[in-house]
Each structure stands twice: as C-alpha cells, then as structure tokens.
C-alpha cells in the first residue's frame, strides 16, 4: 500500500477490529478475514522475530521497519486503539444501566459463535469429541468455582493480556470473550476509561508477549491438531455461557479500594427467581430474548459476508 487512501482504509479496518474485540463473541480475527487483511496480519506478526530484532538492536531502524511491515502494523494498531478507547466508556455505561439486556446480547453472540466455529471440523473423531466435551466441562467448572472478581494483581493482568490477545488471530474467538471467562472484562474496560496507566501498560505488555509467543504456539497447534483445537475452543465457548447468563444472584460482596461494594461471587438463576431475589425487579424476559436474537443475527451476518468474500 502506497496511497494515503489505502492507509485510511486500513485504519478504518483496525477500528472495526477493535470494535469487534470489545464485544464478547465477535472476533477481531473474523473482521480481519472479512476485510481481506487476515493473511497479511498473520504474516506481519510472524515477521517480528529474532532476525528482525537484531536489526533493531543494531539501530538499523529503516530495515527493521521494512522487515516487520511496520506501516501496516502501526496503522492497524492505531485503528484498534482508537476503537478501544472510544467504545470503552459506552460499554461501561451500558453494562451499568442495562445489565440484563447487555448480558443477553453477549449470551446470543457466544451461543451462535460456537456452532459456527464447529463447522470448520469436517470429520469428527473421538479425540475431537473428547476435546469438545472437555472444553465445555472445564469452562463451566471455571465459571462455577471462580469468583466473578478475579485477582487484580499485575502478574494476573499480564497473563490476561497474553491470553486475550491470542483470540485476535482466531476467527470466531473474541479477546473480550476470553477476558469475560477469566473475570477481567469490566475491570480492563474501566482501566482504559480511567487511564490507569500501570494496569494498561502491564496488560499491553502481556498482549505483546502473547501475540509474539503464544500465537506462534497456537498457530502450530492449529496446523497439526486443527480439529481437536477447534473442538476445545468451541467447547470453552459453550461452557462459559454460564458466566454471561443475564439473571444472577449475588452471593457475596466485598468493598474495593474506592469504598464501593462489588459482587465477588454470584450464580445463575432463572428469571422468576431473579424477580423474587431482587424484590420485584422486572427480569425483562421478552426484551432479553430480542437482544439474544440480535446477537445471533449479527454473528450470522458477519459469517455470511465472510463466506461470500471467501468464494470470490
């Protein structure tokens, strides 16, 4: 790409990827695939290797920049960051103001994403079935035994970034979904809004390590054990649905550093039970079903666009 308009278009694609990764269930990797930059993205990430770093340490900046396809990566990352910063406040507002409806939307996104990912498995084997069942069991177990408020110390934030960023290169798996699973979605969104520099820097550091190391491992696993890996990932998505169930009963509260009460442990309950527990709060059943349907529709639409573009 040499024209200014090409970089503007790439920047807009980065914005779209960032918007997708803010929403659990919609993958930035899927957006990259739809917009035709997926292969170049993977190739550019893999170019950041020891040979390229040697050029950097020798201060051969121009050669290093060319070796890693720097203009492409910088423009795309700029779009991603712009999107994340601009949408973060909106997501926090929506989660506080319309929690049942937003979690219903997320539930629909993840519910439909899993079977769409499973379509990549052409021939099922016992290993794939075992991987799928194991993914469901492990993810559900995590949602049951892990408090909603997971650790906030910096090593765990680093780990969260390293794991979540790997989702960016997988069409169908969202980085926001991974953060939801480990209980750090709202925490990181809030950190972005409040410009909590230490937390954000540690998270970004984890992202860099993750995309440069775990992504290579993940690519190797997908290449050699594609069906089993996809089955496990899809199983994780289905097993984690318990974590985004819209109606919940808080079992334990704690006070954070700001003196605010936060839920540290809760469980999924049925809508009628929610009505009883909250002493008459409307469970918004019809609206929730419509929001789930909207989430399903969006993912199906994205996948159909991707399929059509792939056939061209």
LOPA-837949 format. One record per residue (C-alpha): y, z, x; residue in one letter; residue number from 0. Coordinates in Angstrom, 1 decimal. Layout:
{y Y; z Z; x X; type A; seq NUM}
...
***
This chain:
{y 0.0; z 0.0; x 0.0; type X; seq 0}
{y 3.4; z -1.0; x 1.4; type X; seq 1}
{y 5.7; z -1.3; x -1.5; type X; seq 2}
{y 7.8; z 1.6; x -2.8; type X; seq 3}
{y 6.5; z 1.0; x -6.3; type X; seq 4}
{y 2.9; z 1.4; x -5.0; type X; seq 5}
{y 3.7; z 4.9; x -3.8; type X; seq 6}
{y 5.5; z 5.8; x -7.1; type X; seq 7}
{y 2.3; z 4.7; x -8.9; type X; seq 8}
{y 0.1; z 6.8; x -6.6; type X; seq 9}
{y 2.4; z 9.8; x -7.1; type X; seq 10}
{y 2.0; z 9.4; x -10.8; type X; seq 11}
{y -1.8; z 9.3; x -10.4; type X; seq 12}
{y -1.5; z 12.6; x -8.4; type X; seq 13}
{y 0.5; z 14.1; x -11.3; type X; seq 14}
{y -2.3; z 13.0; x -13.7; type X; seq 15}
{y -5.0; z 14.5; x -11.4; type X; seq 16}
{y -3.0; z 17.8; x -11.2; type X; seq 17}
{y -2.7; z 17.9; x -15.0; type X; seq 18}
{y -6.4; z 17.4; x -15.4; type X; seq 19}
{y -7.3; z 20.2; x -12.9; type X; seq 20}
{y -5.0; z 22.7; x -14.7; type X; seq 21}
{y -7.2; z 22.2; x -17.8; type X; seq 22}
{y -10.8; z 23.6; x -17.6; type X; seq 23}
{y -13.4; z 20.9; x -18.4; type X; seq 24}
{y -11.2; z 17.9; x -17.4; type X; seq 25}
{y -11.8; z 16.8; x -13.8; type X; seq 26}
{y -9.2; z 15.6; x -11.4; type X; seq 27}
{y -12.1; z 13.6; x -9.9; type X; seq 28}
{y -12.6; z 11.8; x -13.2; type X; seq 29}
{y -8.9; z 10.8; x -13.3; type X; seq 30}
{y -9.1; z 9.6; x -9.7; type X; seq 31}
{y -12.1; z 7.5; x -10.8; type X; seq 32}
{y -10.3; z 6.1; x -13.8; type X; seq 33}
{y -7.2; z 5.2; x -11.9; type X; seq 34}
{y -9.1; z 3.4; x -9.1; type X; seq 35}
{y -8.4; z 5.7; x -6.2; type X; seq 36}
{y -11.7; z 7.7; x -6.1; type X; seq 37}
{y -13.3; z 5.8; x -3.2; type X; seq 38}
{y -10.1; z 5.9; x -1.1; type X; seq 39}
{y -9.7; z 9.6; x -1.8; type X; seq 40}
{y -13.2; z 10.4; x -0.5; type X; seq 41}
{y -12.8; z 8.1; x 2.4; type X; seq 42}
{y -9.4; z 9.7; x 3.4; type X; seq 43}
{y -10.8; z 13.2; x 3.1; type X; seq 44}
{y -13.7; z 12.3; x 5.4; type X; seq 45}
{y -11.3; z 10.8; x 7.9; type X; seq 46}
{y -9.9; z 14.3; x 8.6; type X; seq 47}
{y -12.5; z 15.0; x 11.3; type X; seq 48}
{y -12.7; z 16.2; x 14.9; type X; seq 49}
{y -11.6; z 12.8; x 16.2; type X; seq 50}
{y -8.5; z 12.9; x 14.1; type X; seq 51}
{y -7.7; z 16.5; x 15.0; type X; seq 52}
{y -8.0; z 15.6; x 18.7; type X; seq 53}
{y -5.2; z 13.1; x 18.2; type X; seq 54}
{y -3.1; z 15.8; x 16.6; type X; seq 55}
{y -3.7; z 18.3; x 19.3; type X; seq 56}
{y -2.7; z 15.7; x 21.9; type X; seq 57}
{y 0.6; z 15.2; x 19.9; type X; seq 58}
{y -0.4; z 11.6; x 19.1; type X; seq 59}
{y 1.1; z 12.1; x 15.7; type X; seq 60}
{y 1.5; z 8.5; x 14.7; type X; seq 61}
{y -2.1; z 7.7; x 15.5; type X; seq 62}
{y -3.3; z 10.8; x 13.7; type X; seq 63}
{y -1.3; z 10.0; x 10.6; type X; seq 64}
{y -2.7; z 6.5; x 10.5; type X; seq 65}
{y -6.3; z 7.7; x 11.2; type X; seq 66}
{y -6.3; z 10.1; x 8.2; type X; seq 67}
{y -4.5; z 7.7; x 5.8; type X; seq 68}
{y -1.6; z 10.2; x 5.8; type X; seq 69}
{y 0.8; z 8.3; x 3.5; type X; seq 70}
{y -1.9; z 8.1; x 0.8; type X; seq 71}
{y -2.9; z 11.7; x 1.1; type X; seq 72}
{y 0.7; z 13.0; x 1.2; type X; seq 73}
{y 1.9; z 11.0; x -1.8; type X; seq 74}
{y -1.2; z 12.1; x -3.8; type X; seq 75}
{y -0.8; z 15.8; x -2.9; type X; seq 76}
{y 2.9; z 15.7; x -3.7; type X; seq 77}
{y 2.0; z 14.5; x -7.2; type X; seq 78}
{y -0.7; z 17.2; x -7.6; type X; seq 79}
{y 1.7; z 20.0; x -6.5; type X; seq 80}
{y 4.4; z 18.7; x -8.8; type X; seq 81}
{y 2.0; z 18.7; x -11.8; type X; seq 82}
{y 0.5; z 22.2; x -11.0; type X; seq 83}
{y 3.9; z 23.8; x -10.7; type X; seq 84}
{y 5.3; z 22.2; x -13.8; type X; seq 85}
{y 2.3; z 22.9; x -16.1; type X; seq 86}
{y 1.6; z 26.4; x -14.9; type X; seq 87}
{y 4.3; z 28.1; x -17.0; type X; seq 88}
{y 3.2; z 26.1; x -20.0; type X; seq 89}
{y -0.4; z 27.2; x -19.7; type X; seq 90}
{y 0.5; z 30.9; x -19.3; type X; seq 91}
{y 2.8; z 30.7; x -22.4; type X; seq 92}
{y 0.1; z 29.0; x -24.4; type X; seq 93}
{y -2.6; z 31.5; x -23.4; type X; seq 94}
{y -0.4; z 34.5; x -24.3; type X; seq 95}
{y 0.9; z 33.0; x -27.5; type X; seq 96}
{y -2.1; z 31.1; x -28.9; type X; seq 97}
{y -5.2; z 32.6; x -27.1; type X; seq 98}
{y -7.8; z 31.8; x -29.7; type X; seq 99}
{y -6.6; z 28.2; x -30.1; type X; seq 100}
{y -6.3; z 27.5; x -26.4; type X; seq 101}
{y -9.7; z 29.0; x -25.5; type X; seq 102}
{y -11.2; z 27.0; x -28.4; type X; seq 103}
{y -9.7; z 23.9; x -26.8; type X; seq 104}
{y -11.2; z 24.8; x -23.5; type X; seq 105}
{y -14.6; z 25.5; x -25.2; type X; seq 106}
{y -14.6; z 22.0; x -26.6; type X; seq 107}
{y -13.7; z 20.5; x -23.3; type X; seq 108}
{y -16.5; z 22.2; x -21.4; type X; seq 109}
{y -19.1; z 21.8; x -24.2; type X; seq 110}
{y -18.9; z 18.0; x -24.2; type X; seq 111}
{y -18.4; z 17.6; x -20.5; type X; seq 112}
{y -21.9; z 19.0; x -19.7; type X; seq 113}
{y -23.9; z 16.3; x -21.6; type X; seq 114}
{y -21.6; z 13.6; x -20.3; type X; seq 115}
{y -22.4; z 14.7; x -16.7; type X; seq 116}
{y -26.1; z 14.9; x -17.5; type X; seq 117}
{y -26.0; z 11.1; x -18.4; type X; seq 118}
{y -26.0; z 10.5; x -14.6; type X; seq 119}
{y -29.6; z 11.7; x -14.4; type X; seq 120}
{y -31.7; z 8.6; x -15.2; type X; seq 121}
{y -35.1; z 10.1; x -14.5; type X; seq 122}
{y -35.8; z 13.8; x -15.2; type X; seq 123}
{y -38.3; z 15.7; x -13.1; type X; seq 124}
{y -39.5; z 19.3; x -13.1; type X; seq 125}
{y -37.0; z 20.0; x -10.3; type X; seq 126}
{y -34.1; z 18.7; x -12.4; type X; seq 127}
{y -35.2; z 20.7; x -15.4; type X; seq 128}
{y -35.6; z 23.8; x -13.3; type X; seq 129}
{y -32.2; z 23.3; x -11.8; type X; seq 130}
{y -30.6; z 22.8; x -15.2; type X; seq 131}
{y -32.2; z 25.9; x -16.7; type X; seq 132}
{y -31.4; z 27.9; x -13.5; type X; seq 133}
{y -27.7; z 26.8; x -13.7; type X; seq 134}
{y -27.5; z 28.0; x -17.3; type X; seq 135}
{y -29.1; z 31.3; x -16.6; type X; seq 136}
{y -27.1; z 32.1; x -13.5; type X; seq 137}
{y -23.8; z 31.1; x -15.1; type X; seq 138}
{y -24.4; z 33.1; x -18.2; type X; seq 139}
{y -25.5; z 36.1; x -16.2; type X; seq 140}
{y -22.3; z 36.0; x -14.2; type X; seq 141}
{y -20.2; z 35.9; x -17.4; type X; seq 142}
{y -22.1; z 38.9; x -18.8; type X; seq 143}
{y -22.1; z 41.2; x -15.8; type X; seq 144}
{y -18.9; z 40.2; x -14.1; type X; seq 145}
{y -15.7; z 41.9; x -15.3; type X; seq 146}
{y -13.0; z 39.5; x -16.6; type X; seq 147}
{y -10.7; z 40.7; x -13.9; type X; seq 148}
{y -12.5; z 39.8; x -10.7; type X; seq 149}
{y -11.3; z 41.1; x -7.3; type X; seq 150}
{y -7.7; z 40.2; x -6.2; type X; seq 151}
{y -8.0; z 40.9; x -2.5; type X; seq 152}
{y -7.1; z 38.0; x -0.3; type X; seq 153}
{y -10.6; z 37.1; x 1.0; type X; seq 154}
{y -11.7; z 36.6; x -2.5; type X; seq 155}
{y -8.6; z 34.4; x -3.2; type X; seq 156}
{y -9.5; z 32.4; x -0.1; type X; seq 157}
{y -13.1; z 32.0; x -1.4; type X; seq 158}
{y -11.8; z 31.0; x -4.9; type X; seq 159}
{y -9.7; z 28.2; x -3.4; type X; seq 160}
{y -12.5; z 27.0; x -1.2; type X; seq 161}
{y -14.9; z 26.7; x -4.2; type X; seq 162}
{y -12.5; z 25.4; x -6.8; type X; seq 163}
{y -11.2; z 22.5; x -4.6; type X; seq 164}
{y -14.7; z 21.1; x -4.3; type X; seq 165}
{y -14.6; z 20.3; x -8.0; type X; seq 166}
{y -11.8; z 17.8; x -7.4; type X; seq 167}
{y -14.2; z 15.3; x -5.8; type X; seq 168}
{y -16.7; z 15.6; x -8.7; type X; seq 169}
{y -16.0; z 13.6; x -11.8; type X; seq 170}
{y -16.9; z 15.9; x -14.7; type X; seq 171}
{y -16.4; z 19.2; x -12.9; type X; seq 172}
{y -13.0; z 20.8; x -13.1; type X; seq 173}
{y -11.4; z 23.0; x -10.5; type X; seq 174}
{y -9.9; z 25.1; x -13.3; type X; seq 175}
{y -13.4; z 25.4; x -14.8; type X; seq 176}
{y -14.6; z 27.0; x -11.5; type X; seq 177}
{y -11.6; z 29.4; x -11.5; type X; seq 178}
{y -12.5; z 30.3; x -15.1; type X; seq 179}
{y -16.1; z 31.0; x -14.1; type X; seq 180}
{y -15.1; z 33.4; x -11.3; type X; seq 181}
{y -12.3; z 35.0; x -13.3; type X; seq 182}
{y -9.3; z 33.7; x -11.4; type X; seq 183}
{y -7.8; z 31.0; x -13.6; type X; seq 184}
{y -5.0; z 33.1; x -15.2; type X; seq 185}
{y -4.4; z 35.0; x -12.0; type X; seq 186}
{y -3.7; z 31.9; x -9.9; type X; seq 187}
{y -1.6; z 30.3; x -12.7; type X; seq 188}
{y 0.6; z 33.4; x -12.7; type X; seq 189}
{y 0.8; z 33.4; x -8.9; type X; seq 190}
{y 2.1; z 29.9; x -9.0; type X; seq 191}
{y 4.7; z 30.7; x -11.6; type X; seq 192}
{y 5.9; z 33.9; x -9.8; type X; seq 193}
{y 5.8; z 32.1; x -6.4; type X; seq 194}
{y 3.6; z 34.8; x -5.0; type X; seq 195}
{y 3.7; z 33.2; x -1.5; type X; seq 196}
{y 0.9; z 35.2; x 0.2; type X; seq 197}
{y -1.6; z 34.6; x -2.6; type X; seq 198}
{y -0.7; z 30.9; x -2.9; type X; seq 199}
{y -0.9; z 30.4; x 0.9; type X; seq 200}
{y -4.3; z 32.0; x 1.1; type X; seq 201}
{y -5.5; z 30.1; x -1.9; type X; seq 202}
{y -4.2; z 26.8; x -0.4; type X; seq 203}
{y -5.9; z 27.7; x 3.0; type X; seq 204}
{y -9.1; z 28.2; x 1.1; type X; seq 205}
{y -8.6; z 24.8; x -0.5; type X; seq 206}
{y -8.2; z 23.1; x 2.9; type X; seq 207}
{y -11.3; z 24.7; x 4.3; type X; seq 208}
{y -13.3; z 23.9; x 1.2; type X; seq 209}
{y -12.3; z 20.3; x 1.0; type X; seq 210}
{y -12.9; z 19.7; x 4.7; type X; seq 211}
{y -16.2; z 21.5; x 4.9; type X; seq 212}
{y -17.9; z 22.3; x 1.6; type X; seq 213}
{y -17.0; z 18.9; x 0.2; type X; seq 214}
{y -19.0; z 17.2; x 3.0; type X; seq 215}
{y -21.9; z 19.5; x 2.3; type X; seq 216}
{y -21.6; z 18.8; x -1.4; type X; seq 217}
{y -21.5; z 15.0; x -0.7; type X; seq 218}
{y -24.7; z 15.4; x 1.4; type X; seq 219}
{y -26.5; z 17.3; x -1.3; type X; seq 220}
{y -25.4; z 14.8; x -3.9; type X; seq 221}
{y -26.6; z 12.0; x -1.8; type X; seq 222}
{y -30.1; z 13.5; x -1.0; type X; seq 223}
{y -30.7; z 15.6; x -4.2; type X; seq 224}
{y -28.4; z 13.9; x -6.7; type X; seq 225}
{y -30.3; z 14.5; x -9.9; type X; seq 226}
{y -31.1; z 18.2; x -9.2; type X; seq 227}
{y -27.5; z 18.9; x -8.1; type X; seq 228}
{y -26.0; z 17.2; x -11.3; type X; seq 229}
{y -28.5; z 19.2; x -13.4; type X; seq 230}
{y -27.5; z 22.5; x -11.8; type X; seq 231}
{y -23.8; z 21.7; x -12.2; type X; seq 232}
{y -24.2; z 20.8; x -15.9; type X; seq 233}
{y -26.3; z 23.9; x -16.4; type X; seq 234}
{y -23.4; z 26.0; x -14.9; type X; seq 235}
{y -21.0; z 24.4; x -17.4; type X; seq 236}
{y -23.1; z 25.2; x -20.4; type X; seq 237}
{y -24.0; z 28.7; x -19.2; type X; seq 238}
{y -20.3; z 29.5; x -18.7; type X; seq 239}
{y -19.4; z 28.8; x -22.3; type X; seq 240}
{y -19.7; z 32.5; x -23.0; type X; seq 241}
{y -16.7; z 33.0; x -20.7; type X; seq 242}
{y -14.4; z 30.8; x -22.8; type X; seq 243}
{y -15.6; z 31.8; x -26.2; type X; seq 244}
{y -12.4; z 32.3; x -28.2; type X; seq 245}
{y -13.3; z 35.5; x -30.1; type X; seq 246}
{y -13.7; z 38.5; x -27.8; type X; seq 247}
{y -13.8; z 42.3; x -28.0; type X; seq 248}
{y -12.2; z 44.2; x -25.1; type X; seq 249}
{y -14.4; z 47.0; x -24.0; type X; seq 250}
{y -12.4; z 48.3; x -21.0; type X; seq 251}
{y -8.8; z 48.3; x -20.0; type X; seq 252}
{y -7.1; z 49.0; x -16.7; type X; seq 253}
{y -3.5; z 49.3; x -15.5; type X; seq 254}
{y -2.3; z 46.8; x -13.0; type X; seq 255}
{y 0.4; z 47.3; x -10.3; type X; seq 256}
{y 3.2; z 46.5; x -12.8; type X; seq 257}
{y 2.1; z 49.2; x -15.2; type X; seq 258}
{y 0.7; z 46.7; x -17.7; type X; seq 259}
{y -2.6; z 47.2; x -19.4; type X; seq 260}
{y -5.1; z 44.4; x -18.8; type X; seq 261}
{y -8.6; z 43.7; x -20.0; type X; seq 262}
{y -11.2; z 44.2; x -17.3; type X; seq 263}
{y -14.3; z 43.9; x -19.4; type X; seq 264}
{y -14.9; z 42.2; x -22.7; type X; seq 265}
{y -17.6; z 40.4; x -24.7; type X; seq 266}
{y -18.0; z 37.5; x -27.1; type X; seq 267}
{y -18.1; z 38.4; x -30.8; type X; seq 268}
{y -18.3; z 36.4; x -34.0; type X; seq 269}
{y -15.1; z 35.5; x -35.9; type X; seq 270}
{y -15.8; z 38.0; x -38.7; type X; seq 271}
{y -16.4; z 40.8; x -36.1; type X; seq 272}
{y -13.0; z 39.8; x -34.5; type X; seq 273}
{y -11.4; z 40.3; x -37.8; type X; seq 274}
{y -12.8; z 43.8; x -38.0; type X; seq 275}
{y -12.2; z 44.8; x -34.4; type X; seq 276}
{y -8.5; z 43.7; x -34.5; type X; seq 277}
{y -8.0; z 45.3; x -37.9; type X; seq 278}
{y -7.2; z 42.2; x -39.9; type X; seq 279}
{y -6.0; z 39.6; x -37.3; type X; seq 280}
{y -6.7; z 36.1; x -38.5; type X; seq 281}
{y -9.6; z 34.6; x -36.5; type X; seq 282}
{y -8.2; z 31.1; x -37.2; type X; seq 283}
{y -11.6; z 29.6; x -37.7; type X; seq 284}
{y -10.5; z 26.2; x -39.1; type X; seq 285}
{y -7.8; z 25.8; x -36.5; type X; seq 286}
{y -10.2; z 26.7; x -33.7; type X; seq 287}
{y -12.7; z 24.1; x -34.9; type X; seq 288}
{y -10.0; z 21.5; x -34.9; type X; seq 289}
{y -9.0; z 22.5; x -31.3; type X; seq 290}
{y -12.6; z 22.3; x -30.2; type X; seq 291}
{y -12.8; z 18.8; x -31.7; type X; seq 292}
{y -9.6; z 17.8; x -29.9; type X; seq 293}
{y -11.0; z 18.9; x -26.6; type X; seq 294}
{y -14.2; z 16.9; x -27.2; type X; seq 295}
{y -12.2; z 13.9; x -28.2; type X; seq 296}
{y -10.1; z 13.9; x -25.1; type X; seq 297}
{y -13.1; z 14.1; x -22.7; type X; seq 298}
{y -14.9; z 11.4; x -24.6; type X; seq 299}
{y -11.8; z 9.2; x -24.5; type X; seq 300}
{y -11.5; z 9.7; x -20.7; type X; seq 301}
{y -15.1; z 8.9; x -20.1; type X; seq 302}
{y -15.0; z 5.7; x -22.2; type X; seq 303}
{y -12.0; z 4.5; x -20.3; type X; seq 304}
{y -13.8; z 5.2; x -17.1; type X; seq 305}
{y -16.9; z 3.3; x -18.2; type X; seq 306}
{y -14.8; z 0.3; x -19.2; type X; seq 307}
{y -13.0; z 0.2; x -15.9; type X; seq 308}
{y -16.3; z 0.5; x -14.1; type X; seq 309}
{y -17.6; z -2.5; x -15.9; type X; seq 310}
{y -14.7; z -4.7; x -14.9; type X; seq 311}
***
